[in-house]
């Protein structure tokens, strides 16, 4: 199975009841517009490691993926990922996971 897109949901002034989907075993991708947050909910009893795939060097000239750990039975929001560093030519950011058995995700556009 190939990675799948997580549709960007727009947070509006009156709020949003976000829709979550199961994380894909082969990873997910989403439109990253520098106003995007990625919300992860881990229902497992073990932590999940999330890798944001880097396309270009960071501010120190090093190209490396950003790693985030979602603790067991917890939620994590990855806030404002750099378009320059993480987007591919189609404006998508790719994310992979160490485990997806009980991981759900949502991409949220925050108005600034």
Protein Blocks (a to p, Z undefined) as FASTA:
>chain_A
ZZdddddddddfkbpcdddddddfkbpadddehiaccddddfbfbdcddddddfbdcfko
pacdddddddehiadddehiafklmpcfkopacdddfbfklaccddddddZZ
